[in-house]
Amino acid sequence: MRREKGHILENPNGMTPRAASFLGERATRVPRGRENLGEQADFASAAACFGVELEEVVLRASWIGQRFGGLRYRSDSWSFEEEIGFFPSLDFDEEDDGILLSLIEHTVAHPFGVWVNLDGVVYFMFPEVEGGDYVKAFGSVEGMIESDALHSECMSWDVAGRGGAESLDEVRGRCRNLQRAEEVDGSSEAWFFGDGFRVHIWETWANVFARDELSRWAVWACDPAGRENARRFLLGVL
């Protein structure tokens, strides 16, 4: 995990110009974060449980709090479609596979939680009574923000096509000839760039809720030429 200095709103180094612009235009910072990471005794218990040096645990958790704590913006992503706030705090459970911080606060409209580990990997989970499984969603918090920035930009583009699980494999196969948005670093969703159009494949809820039918995809075009290219890309799918 690359550790840029300062809060991401003050220093968006490492983000694409698109994401930096998205944050500058849409995001605010609530003065809360570092002081709410958790009690020292809980950090000590977590470090002892997983055999990690306490100083290292506190250092890495503090960086996450300092970098993202208090960040708030409206997310147009299909996972949220609401205002979200980044308030990292230790969520120690000895039955987990490692040390996790609760990352996102959002409304109860979507009954799942978002966590981040000390390496910055983002997980979603639907907390069932018998215990849910953590689903890796993004390789980094920055990647999730990059995806949100793409969603936001596509709100001003034309929808060239959309569909669900029944046509997902066909669309995924055609994306092999497109440029993948590596900055998103997604595990349950991905973006691909065509000539004047974009493709988004989203399987986050399908994985979180173990329901394949929740998979979705969409194609957006930015101009008439892009719409024509998107039409050719989708020929035979719709």
C-alpha positions in Angstrom: 0.0 0.0 0.0 1.5 3.3 -1.1 1.3 5.8 1.7 0.8 9.3 0.4 1.1 12.0 3.0 -1.8 14.1 4.2 -5.5 13.9 3.8 -6.6 12.9 0.3 -8.5 16.1 -0.2 -5.4 18.1 0.6 -3.0 15.9 -1.3 -4.7 13.7 -4.0 -1.3 12.5 -5.3 -1.6 9.0 -6.7 -5.1 9.6 -7.9 -6.0 10.1 -11.6 -6.9 13.7 -12.6 -10.5 12.5 -13.0 -10.7 11.3 -9.4 -8.8 14.4 -8.1 -11.4 16.6 -9.9 -14.2 14.5 -8.6 -13.0 14.9 -5.0 -12.5 18.6 -5.4 -15.9 19.2 -6.8 -18.0 16.8 -4.7 -16.3 15.8 -1.5 -16.1 17.5 1.9 -14.2 16.7 5.0 -15.9 16.2 8.4 -13.5 17.0 11.2 -13.5 13.5 12.6 -11.3 10.5 12.1 -8.0 9.9 13.8 -9.3 10.3 17.3 -12.0 7.8 16.6 -9.9 4.9 15.4 -10.5 2.9 18.6 -9.2 2.3 22.1 -5.5 1.5 22.7 -6.5 -1.6 24.7 -8.5 -2.9 21.7 -5.6 -2.3 19.4 -3.3 -4.2 21.8 -5.8 -7.1 21.9 -6.0 -7.2 18.1 -2.2 -7.1 17.7 -1.7 -9.9 20.2 -4.5 -12.0 18.7 -3.0 -11.9 15.2 0.7 -11.8 16.2 1.4 -8.4 14.8 3.5 -5.7 16.5 1.3 -3.2 18.2 3.3 -0.2 16.9 2.9 -1.4 13.3 -0.9 -1.9 13.7 -1.3 1.6 15.2 0.9 3.1 12.5 -0.9 1.6 9.6 -4.4 2.2 11.1 -3.5 5.8 11.8 -2.4 6.3 8.2 -5.8 5.1 7.0 -7.5 7.5 9.4 -5.3 10.4 8.5 -5.6 9.8 4.8 -9.4 9.2 4.5 -11.0 10.0 7.9 -13.9 12.4 7.6 -14.1 12.2 3.8 -17.8 12.5 2.6 -19.4 12.6 -0.8 -22.4 11.5 -2.8 -21.6 8.2 -4.5 -23.4 7.3 -7.7 -22.0 3.8 -7.7 -24.5 0.9 -7.9 -23.2 -0.3 -4.5 -24.4 2.9 -2.7 -26.3 5.6 -4.7 -26.2 7.7 -1.6 -24.0 9.9 0.5 -21.2 8.0 2.2 -18.7 9.0 4.9 -15.3 7.5 5.6 -14.8 7.1 9.3 -12.3 4.3 9.9 -12.4 2.6 13.3 -11.1 -0.7 14.6 -13.6 -3.5 14.4 -11.7 -6.3 16.2 -13.1 -9.8 16.0 -10.8 -12.7 16.9 -12.7 -14.9 14.4 -11.7 -12.8 11.5 -8.7 -13.7 9.3 -6.9 -10.5 10.2 -7.3 -7.0 11.6 -10.0 -4.9 10.0 -11.3 -1.4 10.4 -14.9 -0.4 9.7 -14.5 2.1 6.9 -17.8 3.5 5.6 -20.9 4.9 7.2 -24.0 4.9 5.1 -27.8 4.6 5.5 -29.6 1.4 6.3 -31.0 1.4 2.7 -28.3 -1.1 1.8 -27.8 -3.7 4.6 -24.1 -4.4 4.2 -20.9 -3.1 5.8 -17.6 -1.9 4.4 -14.3 -2.7 5.9 -10.6 -2.1 5.1 -7.6 -4.2 6.3 -4.2 -2.7 7.3 -3.0 -3.1 3.7 -5.8 -0.9 2.4 -7.9 -3.7 0.8 -11.6 -3.0 0.9 -14.2 -5.7 1.8 -18.0 -5.7 1.7 -20.1 -8.0 3.9 -23.7 -8.7 4.6 -23.7 -9.5 8.3 -26.1 -12.5 8.6 -27.1 -13.9 11.9 -24.8 -16.9 11.4 -22.0 -14.7 10.2 -21.4 -13.5 6.7 -18.3 -13.7 4.5 -16.0 -10.8 3.7 -16.0 -10.2 -0.1 -13.0 -8.4 -1.5 -14.3 -5.5 -3.5 -11.3 -3.3 -4.2 -7.5 -3.6 -3.8 -7.4 -0.2 -2.2 -9.6 2.6 -0.9 -8.2 4.8 -3.7 -9.5 2.2 -6.2 -13.0 2.5 -4.8 -12.9 6.3 -5.1 -11.6 6.0 -8.7 -14.7 3.8 -9.5 -17.0 6.4 -7.9 -15.4 9.1 -10.0 -16.0 7.1 -13.2 -19.7 6.6 -12.1 -20.0 10.3 -11.5 -18.6 11.3 -14.9 -20.9 8.8 -16.7 -23.9 10.5 -15.2 -23.5 13.1 -18.0 -22.9 10.5 -20.7 -25.6 8.6 -22.7 -26.5 5.1 -21.8 -25.7 3.0 -24.8 -26.9 -0.3 -23.3 -27.3 -2.2 -20.1 -28.2 -5.7 -18.9 -27.8 -8.3 -16.2 -26.5 -11.7 -15.5 -28.0 -13.3 -18.6 -25.7 -11.4 -20.9 -22.8 -10.7 -18.6 -20.4 -13.4 -19.8 -20.8 -12.2 -23.4 -20.1 -8.6 -22.5 -17.1 -9.7 -20.4 -15.7 -11.6 -23.2 -15.9 -8.6 -25.6 -14.1 -6.5 -23.0 -10.9 -8.4 -23.6 -10.3 -6.2 -26.6 -10.7 -3.0 -24.5 -8.4 -1.2 -22.1 -9.1 -2.0 -18.5 -9.2 0.8 -15.9 -6.3 -0.5 -13.8 -6.7 2.5 -11.4 -10.0 1.0 -10.1 -8.2 -2.2 -8.9 -11.6 -3.8 -8.5 -12.2 -7.5 -7.5 -16.0 -7.6 -7.8 -16.4 -4.9 -10.4 -14.4 -3.5 -13.3 -14.3 -0.7 -15.9 -13.2 -0.8 -19.5 -12.4 2.0 -21.9 -13.4 1.9 -25.6 -13.2 4.6 -28.2 -15.7 7.2 -26.9 -17.5 4.7 -24.6 -17.0 2.8 -21.3 -18.2 -0.5 -20.0 -18.9 -1.3 -16.4 -19.2 -4.8 -15.0 -20.6 -5.0 -11.5 -20.8 -8.2 -9.5 -20.5 -6.7 -6.0 -23.9 -7.5 -4.7 -24.0 -10.8 -6.5 -21.0 -11.8 -4.4 -22.0 -10.1 -1.2 -25.5 -11.6 -1.2 -24.6 -14.8 -3.0 -27.2 -14.1 -5.7 -25.8 -14.3 -9.3 -28.9 -12.6 -10.7 -27.8 -9.3 -9.0 -25.0 -8.9 -11.5 -25.3 -5.9 -13.8 -23.4 -4.2 -16.6 -23.8 -1.0 -18.5 -22.2 0.9 -21.4 -22.0 4.7 -21.6 -21.0 6.8 -24.6 -19.7 10.4 -24.5 -20.5 11.6 -28.0 -22.1 10.5 -31.3 -19.0 8.7 -32.5 -18.8 6.9 -29.1 -22.4 5.9 -29.4 -21.8 4.4 -32.8 -18.7 2.5 -31.5 -20.7 1.3 -28.5 -23.5 0.1 -30.8 -20.9 -2.0 -32.7 -19.5 -3.3 -29.5 -22.9 -4.4 -28.3 -24.1 -5.8 -31.7 -25.8 -9.1 -31.0 -26.0 -8.6 -27.2 -29.1 -6.4 -27.0 
